[in-house]
Amino acid sequence: MALRKVSVAAVVSALVMGIALPAVAHGENDARALMRGVEVGPYTVTLWQVLGDHGSTLPPHLIISFEDEKPTAADKVEVIVDNSSRSASPSSSSPGSWETPNSVVGDQVVAVAIETENGQWASPAITVPKLLGSAIPMQILLALAVFFTTGAVYWLAGRTIRIVRFAMGLRLEKG
């Protein structure tokens, strides 16, 4: 009987984890806009900070998305962080966007600079706000939720079986 309980718990846990693991995949909730719709010369840009602590395998980095007109690969797009320049390259994951290999942390000053053959422009500098979030990583919270849900389902199934056996007049086993 104990082996059957352990087997059922293992199967239920595996099924729940199989369903829940796609929830930690990279998505739009992994990024936040640091500046949105800012005019930089002839371009309208949005600077996104991709967060790497939400269970994705994507490292933290910055994405500069362009609204209408987009620079060519020959143009130079940079993110200036605390007066030091970080070059950006066309993004492989976000069409029409550029990205940097590094991210920023709270209280750093950030601006976007674009240089083309027609001139060079820079956005107004902003200070990156600190992240307000859980001290517990998302994967641990998800694992705890799965653990407690599995325990609740197992307990509820046991109680249901006992009620059905009692209603049918079957002998109840101790345990």
N, CA and C of each residue as an Amber inpcrd file, in Angstrom:
protein
   525
   0.8230000  -1.2030000   0.0000000   0.0000000   0.0000000   0.0000000
   0.8650000   1.2640000   0.0000000   1.9360000   1.2660000   0.8030000
   2.8100000   2.4320000   0.8710000   3.5110000   2.6630000  -0.4600000
   3.9010000   1.5660000  -1.1300000   4.5550000   1.6970000  -2.4280000
   3.6170000   2.3280000  -3.4450000   2.3380000   1.9650000  -3.3760000
   1.3730000   2.5300000  -4.3070000   1.1890000   4.0300000  -4.0490000
   1.1650000   4.4330000  -2.7800000   1.0280000   5.8510000  -2.4460000
   2.2150000   6.6540000  -2.9600000   3.4080000   6.1030000  -2.7720000
   4.6080000   6.7960000  -3.2420000   4.6120000   6.8730000  -4.7650000
   4.1940000   5.7890000  -5.4190000   4.1480000   5.7770000  -6.8880000
   3.1550000   6.8070000  -7.4220000   1.9840000   6.8650000  -6.8010000
   0.9670000   7.8410000  -7.2310000   1.4810000   9.2630000  -7.0150000
   2.1060000   9.5130000  -5.8690000   2.6440000  10.8470000  -5.5910000
   3.7260000  11.2200000  -6.5990000   4.5760000  10.2730000  -6.9650000
   5.6400000  10.5500000  -7.9380000   5.0560000  10.8540000  -9.3130000
   4.0480000  10.0990000  -9.7290000   3.4360000  10.3320000 -11.0400000
   2.7240000  11.6820000 -11.0730000   1.9790000  11.9900000 -10.0210000
   1.2720000  13.2770000  -9.9680000   2.2770000  14.4250000  -9.9680000
   3.3460000  14.3000000  -9.1990000   4.3700000  15.3440000  -9.1690000
   5.0110000  15.5340000 -10.5330000   5.3230000  14.4360000 -11.2110000
   5.9260000  14.5250000 -12.5430000   4.9740000  15.1980000 -13.5320000
   3.6960000  14.8710000 -13.4740000   2.7250000  15.4970000 -14.3760000
   2.5830000  16.9910000 -14.0940000   2.5040000  17.3470000 -12.8280000
   2.3600000  18.7600000 -12.4780000   3.6060000  19.5400000 -12.8940000
   4.7950000  18.9880000 -12.6660000   6.0260000  19.6700000 -13.0760000
   6.0920000  19.7880000 -14.6000000   5.6350000  18.7790000 -15.3170000
   5.6210000  18.8430000 -16.7760000   4.7030000  19.9360000 -17.2950000
   3.6340000  20.1650000 -16.5680000   2.7000000  21.2210000 -16.9680000
   3.2200000  22.5850000 -16.5160000   3.8480000  22.6490000 -15.3500000
   4.2430000  23.9280000 -14.7650000   5.5670000  24.4600000 -15.3000000
   6.4730000  23.6240000 -15.7620000   7.7790000  24.1050000 -16.1920000
   7.7340000  25.1020000 -17.3480000   6.8130000  24.9680000 -18.3050000
   6.7710000  26.0130000 -19.3350000   6.4630000  27.4030000 -18.7820000
   5.9590000  27.4810000 -17.5670000   5.6710000  28.7920000 -16.9720000
   6.9430000  29.5690000 -16.6740000   8.0940000  28.9100000 -16.5970000
   9.3320000  29.6170000 -16.3270000  10.0850000  29.9460000 -17.6060000
   9.4670000  29.7510000 -18.7520000  10.1130000  30.0850000 -20.0230000
  10.1510000  31.6020000 -20.1920000  11.0160000  32.0710000 -21.0760000
  11.1730000  33.5050000 -21.3130000   9.9180000  34.0680000 -21.9570000
   9.4830000  35.1940000 -21.4950000   8.3040000  35.8410000 -22.0450000
   8.3580000  37.3280000 -21.7920000   7.2540000  38.0050000 -22.1150000
   7.2180000  39.4560000 -21.9780000   7.3140000  39.9200000 -20.5360000
   6.9640000  39.0330000 -19.5870000   7.0500000  39.4500000 -18.1890000
   8.4760000  39.4460000 -17.6700000   9.4470000  39.0630000 -18.5060000
  10.8450000  39.0500000 -18.0970000  11.5440000  40.3690000 -18.3890000
  10.8420000  41.3610000 -18.8920000  11.4890000  42.6250000 -19.2500000
  10.6600000  43.7910000 -18.7140000  11.3530000  44.8980000 -18.5060000
  10.6410000  46.1180000 -18.1150000  11.1860000  47.2780000 -18.9410000
  10.3060000  48.2000000 -19.2680000  10.7020000  49.3570000 -20.0690000
  11.3770000  50.3830000 -19.1640000  12.5990000  50.7630000 -19.5250000
  13.2990000  51.8050000 -18.7840000  12.9400000  53.1780000 -19.3230000
  12.8030000  53.2790000 -20.6450000  12.2960000  54.4990000 -21.2760000
  11.4440000  54.0630000 -22.4580000  10.3290000  54.7340000 -22.6590000
   9.3730000  54.3120000 -23.6770000   9.0150000  55.4860000 -24.5800000
   9.1180000  55.2650000 -25.9120000   8.7050000  56.2740000 -26.8810000
   9.5150000  57.5510000 -26.8400000  10.8040000  57.4610000 -26.6110000
  11.6690000  58.6410000 -26.5030000  12.2470000  58.9700000 -27.8830000
  12.1920000  60.2450000 -28.2540000  12.7370000  60.6970000 -29.5260000
  14.2570000  60.8230000 -29.4300000  14.9570000  60.1150000 -30.3190000
  16.4170000  60.2140000 -30.4090000  16.7060000  60.5360000 -31.8740000
  16.8330000  61.8290000 -32.1750000  16.9810000  62.2460000 -33.5680000
  15.7200000  61.8780000 -34.3410000  15.8800000  61.2120000 -35.4950000
  14.7050000  60.8250000 -36.2790000  14.0450000  59.5360000 -35.7860000
  14.5690000  58.9480000 -34.7360000  14.0870000  57.6560000 -34.2590000
  13.2610000  57.8090000 -32.9860000  12.3050000  56.9140000 -32.8050000
  11.5570000  56.7910000 -31.5590000  11.9350000  55.4460000 -30.9620000
  12.5200000  55.4700000 -29.7660000  13.0500000  54.2410000 -29.1790000
  12.3910000  53.9250000 -27.8410000  12.4320000  52.6400000 -27.5170000
  12.0590000  52.1470000 -26.2030000  13.2170000  51.2880000 -25.7220000
  13.6920000  51.5500000 -24.5280000  14.8020000  50.7940000 -23.9490000
  14.2340000  49.8070000 -22.9410000  14.4770000  48.5230000 -23.1850000
  13.9830000  47.4520000 -22.3290000  15.1290000  46.8400000 -21.5440000
  14.8870000  46.5260000 -20.3040000  15.8350000  45.7760000 -19.4920000
  15.2880000  44.3580000 -19.3610000  15.9980000  43.3880000 -19.9470000
  15.6000000  41.9850000 -19.8340000  16.1690000  41.4660000 -18.5270000
  15.2950000  40.9200000 -17.7120000  15.6840000  40.4510000 -16.3890000
  16.0310000  38.9690000 -16.4640000  17.1420000  38.5860000 -15.8960000
  17.5850000  37.2080000 -15.9790000  17.2300000  36.3540000 -14.7890000
  16.4810000  36.8700000 -13.8350000  16.2170000  36.0830000 -12.6400000
  14.8040000  35.5290000 -12.5940000  14.1660000  35.3670000 -13.7170000
  12.8030000  34.8660000 -13.7430000  12.7200000  33.4550000 -14.2850000
  13.7760000  32.6870000 -14.1160000  13.7280000  31.2950000 -14.5090000
  14.1240000  31.0330000 -15.9430000  14.4440000  32.0610000 -16.7000000
  14.8270000  31.8290000 -18.0870000  16.3300000  31.6040000 -18.1800000
  16.7520000  31.0390000 -19.2730000  18.1750000  30.8240000 -19.4960000
  18.7900000  32.0180000 -20.2070000  17.9820000  33.0150000 -20.5000000
  18.4540000  34.2120000 -21.1780000  19.1750000  35.1080000 -20.1730000
  20.4140000  35.5220000 -20.4530000  21.1190000  36.3750000 -19.4930000
  20.5270000  37.7850000 -19.4950000  20.6980000  38.5290000 -18.4210000
  20.2030000  39.9020000 -18.3830000  20.9050000  40.7550000 -19.4430000
  20.1420000  41.5370000 -20.1740000  20.7150000  42.4290000 -21.1740000
  19.7170000  43.5420000 -21.4850000  20.1030000  44.4660000 -22.3550000
  19.2470000  45.5880000 -22.7410000  18.8320000  45.4260000 -24.1980000
  17.5990000  45.7880000 -24.4930000  17.0920000  45.7790000 -25.8690000
  16.6090000  47.1830000 -26.2000000  17.0600000  47.7110000 -27.3450000
  16.6050000  49.0100000 -27.8370000  15.6700000  48.7120000 -29.0050000
  14.3840000  48.9600000 -28.8210000  13.4380000  48.7180000 -29.9120000
  13.0790000  50.0510000 -30.5610000  12.9460000  50.0130000 -31.8750000
  12.6670000  51.2110000 -32.6700000  11.2360000  51.1380000 -33.1560000
  10.5070000  52.2590000 -33.0030000   9.0840000  52.2890000 -33.3380000
   8.8420000  52.3120000 -34.8510000   9.2780000  53.3520000 -35.5270000
   8.9710000  53.5070000 -36.9450000  10.2160000  53.2610000 -37.7940000
  11.0360000  54.2900000 -37.9000000  12.2650000  54.1850000 -38.6900000
  13.3120000  53.4220000 -37.8900000  14.0510000  52.5520000 -38.5800000
  15.0590000  51.7360000 -37.9090000  16.4370000  52.0040000 -38.5040000
  17.4720000  52.0330000 -37.6800000  18.8210000  52.2420000 -38.2220000
  19.2830000  51.0100000 -39.0020000  20.2260000  51.2360000 -39.8910000
  20.7770000  50.1230000 -40.6640000  21.9190000  49.4820000 -39.8790000
  22.3920000  48.3550000 -40.3530000  23.4880000  47.6570000 -39.6780000
  24.7710000  48.4830000 -39.7060000  24.8980000  49.4150000 -40.6800000
  26.0940000  50.2610000 -40.7720000  26.0830000  51.3800000 -39.7280000
  24.9240000  51.6790000 -39.1630000  24.8270000  52.7290000 -38.1560000
  25.3550000  52.2290000 -36.8190000  25.6540000  53.1760000 -35.9470000
  26.2120000  52.8360000 -34.6400000  25.1780000  53.1630000 -33.5630000
  24.7690000  52.1400000 -32.8180000  23.8240000  52.3090000 -31.7140000
  24.5410000  51.9050000 -30.4340000  24.4780000  52.7930000 -29.4330000
  25.1530000  52.5230000 -28.1700000  24.2350000  52.8450000 -27.0080000
  24.5030000  52.1880000 -25.8960000  23.8630000  52.5360000 -24.6380000
  24.9620000  53.0950000 -23.7470000  24.7450000  54.2850000 -23.2380000
  25.7350000  54.9300000 -22.3760000  25.2890000  54.7180000 -20.9320000
  26.1190000  53.9860000 -20.1740000  25.8160000  53.6740000 -18.7840000
  26.8840000  54.3150000 -17.9080000  26.4720000  55.2510000 -17.0800000
  27.4080000  55.9610000 -16.1920000  28.6240000  56.4880000 -16.9550000
  28.3700000  57.1530000 -18.0630000  29.3960000  57.7740000 -18.9140000
  30.3330000  56.7890000 -19.6080000  30.0260000  55.5110000 -19.5990000
  30.8180000  54.5530000 -20.3820000  29.9040000  53.9370000 -21.4400000
  30.4400000  53.7660000 -22.6200000  29.6530000  53.3410000 -23.7700000
  29.6220000  51.8210000 -23.8760000  28.4480000  51.2850000 -24.1870000
  28.2730000  49.8530000 -24.4630000  27.6830000  49.7350000 -25.8600000
  28.4040000  49.0850000 -26.7380000  27.9080000  48.9730000 -28.1140000
  26.7500000  47.9790000 -28.1770000  25.8740000  48.2280000 -29.1240000
  24.7320000  47.3570000 -29.3560000  24.8200000  46.8120000 -30.7700000
  24.2180000  45.6640000 -30.9860000  24.1890000  45.0500000 -32.3180000
  22.7600000  44.6520000 -32.6350000  22.4440000  44.4730000 -33.9290000
  21.0790000  44.0610000 -34.2680000  20.7000000  42.7810000 -33.5130000
  19.4910000  42.7680000 -32.9970000  19.0270000  41.6570000 -32.1700000
  18.6760000  40.4420000 -33.0170000  19.0550000  39.2800000 -32.5330000
  18.6920000  38.0430000 -33.2260000  17.3360000  37.5360000 -32.7640000
  16.8730000  37.9950000 -31.5970000  15.6050000  37.4960000 -31.0600000
  14.4420000  38.4680000 -31.2200000  14.7340000  39.7550000 -31.3700000
  13.6770000  40.7660000 -31.4890000  13.8650000  41.5270000 -32.7970000
  13.0600000  41.2610000 -33.8180000  13.2270000  41.9320000 -35.1060000
  13.0760000  43.4520000 -34.9790000  13.9380000  44.1830000 -35.6820000
  13.8800000  45.6400000 -35.6700000  14.4350000  46.2450000 -34.4010000
  15.1230000  45.4560000 -33.5980000  15.6820000  45.9460000 -32.3370000
  17.1810000  45.7010000 -32.3020000  17.8270000  46.3720000 -31.3860000
  19.2490000  46.1990000 -31.1400000  19.4020000  45.7820000 -29.6830000
  20.4760000  45.0750000 -29.3680000  20.6640000  44.6490000 -27.9810000
  22.1220000  44.7220000 -27.5540000  22.3020000  44.8400000 -26.2600000
  23.6340000  44.8480000 -25.6620000  23.8380000  43.5260000 -24.9390000
  25.0780000  43.1090000 -24.7450000  25.3010000  41.8530000 -24.0310000
  25.1870000  41.9880000 -22.5140000  25.1230000  43.2120000 -21.9900000
  25.0950000  43.4240000 -20.5390000  23.8250000  44.1500000 -20.1420000
  23.4920000  44.0550000 -18.8780000  22.3410000  44.7670000 -18.3560000
  22.8100000  45.9070000 -17.4480000  21.8970000  46.4980000 -16.7340000
  22.2010000  47.5690000 -15.7960000  21.5550000  47.2280000 -14.4610000
  22.0050000  47.8910000 -13.4250000  21.4130000  47.7090000 -12.1040000
  20.8230000  49.0390000 -11.6490000  20.1240000  49.0070000 -10.5440000
  19.4880000  50.2140000 -10.0290000  20.4690000  51.3320000  -9.7380000
  20.0170000  52.5490000  -9.9080000  20.7720000  53.7870000  -9.6520000
  21.8530000  54.0810000 -10.6850000  21.9330000  53.3280000 -11.7750000
  22.8570000  53.6800000 -12.8450000  22.1520000  54.6600000 -13.7860000
  22.9280000  55.5410000 -14.4010000  22.3930000  56.5290000 -15.3380000
  22.5730000  55.9890000 -16.7450000  21.4750000  55.9710000 -17.5250000
  21.4610000  55.3280000 -18.8360000  20.9340000  56.2920000 -19.8950000
  21.5290000  56.2420000 -21.0830000  21.0540000  56.9970000 -22.2460000
  21.3180000  56.1580000 -23.4890000  20.5740000  56.4320000 -24.5580000
  20.7710000  55.7500000 -25.8420000  21.3760000  56.7580000 -26.8120000
  22.4440000  56.3460000 -27.5040000  23.0980000  57.2140000 -28.4930000
  23.0820000  56.5050000 -29.8480000  22.7600000  57.2780000 -30.8970000
  22.7060000  56.7320000 -32.2570000  23.5370000  57.6340000 -33.1540000
  24.3910000  57.0030000 -33.9410000  25.2310000  57.7470000 -34.8800000
  25.0370000  57.1490000 -36.2760000  24.6340000  58.0220000 -37.2220000
  24.4680000  57.6100000 -38.6170000  25.3070000  58.5440000 -39.4820000
  25.2350000  58.3470000 -40.7750000  25.9740000  59.2450000 -41.6690000
  25.3600000  60.6410000 -41.6930000  24.0900000  60.7610000 -41.2380000
  23.4000000  62.0590000 -41.2130000  23.6120000  62.8370000 -39.9230000
  24.2010000  62.2200000 -38.9210000  24.4300000  62.9200000 -37.6590000
  24.4340000  61.9650000 -36.4810000  24.5460000  62.5530000 -35.3010000
  24.4950000  61.7320000 -34.0940000  23.5540000  62.3690000 -33.0840000
  22.8650000  61.5200000 -32.3340000  21.8570000  61.9650000 -31.3830000
  21.9580000  61.1320000 -30.1160000  21.4570000  61.6660000 -29.0350000
  21.4170000  60.9400000 -27.7610000  20.1020000  61.2440000 -27.0570000
  19.6120000  60.2670000 -26.3620000  18.3870000  60.4540000 -25.5830000
  18.7230000  61.1620000 -24.2760000  17.7320000  61.7040000 -23.6270000
  17.9820000  62.2360000 -22.2850000  18.3880000  61.0830000 -21.3580000
  19.2640000  61.3680000 -20.4250000  19.7050000  60.3360000 -19.4900000
  18.6340000  60.1010000 -18.4240000  18.4770000  58.8480000 -18.0320000
  17.5490000  58.4850000 -16.9590000  18.3080000  57.6750000 -15.9080000
  17.8070000  57.6770000 -14.7090000  18.3660000  56.8380000 -13.6530000
  17.5090000  55.5770000 -13.5500000  18.1650000  54.4310000 -13.6140000
  17.4590000  53.1510000 -13.5740000  16.8990000  52.9380000 -12.1660000
  15.5810000  52.6990000 -12.0630000  15.0180000  52.4420000 -10.7380000
  15.4260000  51.0520000 -10.2400000  15.5320000  50.9320000  -8.9340000
  15.8660000  49.6290000  -8.3540000  14.6940000  48.6820000  -8.5360000
  15.0190000  47.4040000  -8.6800000  13.9870000  46.3780000  -8.7990000
  13.3490000  46.1240000  -7.4470000  12.0520000  46.1150000  -7.4370000
  11.3260000  45.7120000  -6.2440000  10.7450000  44.3430000  -6.5450000
  11.1830000  43.3730000  -5.8330000  10.6910000  42.0350000  -6.1210000
  10.8610000  41.1260000  -4.9350000  10.5310000  39.9090000  -5.1730000
  10.6100000  38.9060000  -4.1330000  12.0620000  38.5520000  -3.8460000
  12.3510000  38.2890000  -2.5970000  13.6920000  37.8330000  -2.2300000
  13.8770000  36.3650000  -2.5800000  12.7600000  35.6780000  -2.8470000
  12.8160000  34.2620000  -3.2030000  12.7300000  34.1510000  -4.7260000
  13.6690000  33.4540000  -5.3760000  13.6180000  33.3110000  -6.8330000
  12.3490000  32.6030000  -7.2950000  11.9160000  32.9290000  -8.5010000
  10.6710000  32.4100000  -9.0440000  10.6580000  30.8830000  -9.1210000
  11.7760000  30.2460000  -9.4550000  11.7980000  28.7900000  -9.5620000
  11.5170000  28.1280000  -8.2210000  12.0200000  28.7050000  -7.1470000
  11.7680000  28.1300000  -5.8230000  10.3020000  28.3130000  -5.4500000
   9.7400000  29.4850000  -5.7450000   8.3160000  29.7050000  -5.4760000
   7.4520000  28.7310000  -6.2600000   7.8090000  28.4920000  -7.5140000
   7.0480000  27.5610000  -8.3380000   7.1700000  26.1430000  -7.7990000
   8.3620000  25.7320000  -7.3970000   8.5550000  24.3870000  -6.8460000
   7.7580000  24.2080000  -5.5550000   7.7440000  25.2470000  -4.6960000
   6.9500000  25.1700000  -3.4680000   5.4640000  25.0650000  -3.7770000
   4.9990000  25.8230000  -4.7550000   3.5840000  25.7530000  -5.1430000
   3.2280000  24.3650000  -5.6570000   4.1100000  23.7790000  -6.4600000
   3.8660000  22.4250000  -6.9750000   3.8520000  21.4230000  -5.8270000
   4.7950000  21.5560000  -4.9100000   4.8680000  20.6350000  -3.7740000
   3.5880000  20.6850000  -2.9430000   3.1410000  21.8890000  -2.5800000
   1.9510000  22.0040000  -1.7570000   0.6870000  21.6010000  -2.5150000
   0.6250000  21.8900000  -3.8030000  -0.5290000  21.4750000  -4.6010000
  -0.5950000  19.9590000  -4.7040000   0.5530000  19.3300000  -4.9250000
   0.5950000  17.8630000  -4.9940000   0.1530000  17.2620000  -3.6670000
   0.6230000  17.8110000  -2.5570000   0.2110000  17.3170000  -1.2440000
  -1.2800000  17.4760000  -1.0220000  -1.8340000  18.6150000  -1.4410000
  -3.2730000  18.8500000  -1.2790000  -4.0900000  17.8870000  -2.1350000
  -3.6540000  17.6440000  -3.3730000  -4.3640000  16.7030000  -4.2540000
  -4.2990000  15.2920000  -3.6790000  -3.1440000  14.8950000  -3.1780000
  -2.9760000  13.5610000  -2.5900000  -3.8650000  13.4090000  -1.3570000
  -3.8920000  14.4270000  -0.4730000  -4.7360000  14.3760000   0.7110000
  -6.2150000  14.3140000   0.3300000  -6.6120000  15.1360000  -0.6440000
  -8.0100000  15.1730000  -1.0650000  -8.4330000  13.8420000  -1.6770000
  -7.5510000  13.2250000  -2.4670000  -7.8690000  11.9180000  -3.0580000
  -8.0390000  10.8700000  -1.9620000  -7.1870000  10.8980000  -0.9440000
  -7.3230000   9.9520000   0.1660000  -8.6220000  10.1340000   0.9190000
  -8.9830000  11.3720000   1.1920000 -10.2520000  11.6400000   1.8870000
 -11.4420000  11.1980000   1.0460000 -11.3810000  11.4350000  -0.2550000
 -12.4750000  11.0330000  -1.1440000 -12.6300000   9.5210000  -1.1570000
 -11.5210000   8.8040000  -1.2160000 -11.5830000   7.3340000  -1.2250000
 -12.1880000   6.8360000   0.0820000 -11.8040000   7.4350000   1.2060000
 -12.3700000   7.0190000   2.4970000 -13.8760000   7.2700000   2.5460000
 -14.3340000   8.4090000   2.0240000 -15.7660000   8.7160000   2.0340000
 -16.5400000   7.7430000   1.1560000 -15.9970000   7.4360000  -0.0140000
 -16.6690000   6.4970000  -0.9190000 -16.7320000   5.1210000  -0.2860000
 -15.6490000   4.6600000   0.3170000 -15.6540000   3.3430000   0.9680000
 -16.6630000   3.3110000   2.1090000 -16.7210000   4.3710000   2.8970000
 -17.6610000   4.4410000   4.0080000 -19.1140000   4.4040000   3.4950000
 -19.3580000   5.1620000   2.4060000 -20.7190000   5.2150000   1.8370000
 -21.1200000   3.8570000   1.2630000 -20.1740000   3.0960000   0.7780000
 -20.4650000   1.7830000   0.2050000 -20.4910000   0.6950000   1.2840000
 -20.1660000   1.0610000   2.4980000 -20.1790000   0.1020000   3.6010000
 -18.9620000  -0.7990000   3.6350000 -17.9000000  -0.4280000   2.9460000
 -16.6810000  -1.2280000   2.9540000 -15.9050000  -0.9630000   4.2300000
 -15.0990000  -1.9250000   4.6190000 -14.2810000  -1.7840000   5.8050000
 -13.1800000  -0.7540000   5.5560000 -12.9990000   0.1390000   6.5040000
 -11.9470000   1.1410000   6.4060000 -10.6540000   0.5900000   6.9860000
  -9.5660000   0.8060000   6.2540000  -8.2560000   0.3740000   6.7430000
  -7.6500000   1.5030000   7.5620000  -6.9050000   1.1460000   8.5750000
  -6.1990000   2.1680000   9.3440000  -4.9760000   2.6070000   8.5840000
  -4.6710000   3.9000000   8.6550000  -3.4370000   4.3860000   8.0290000
  -3.6120000   5.5100000   7.1500000
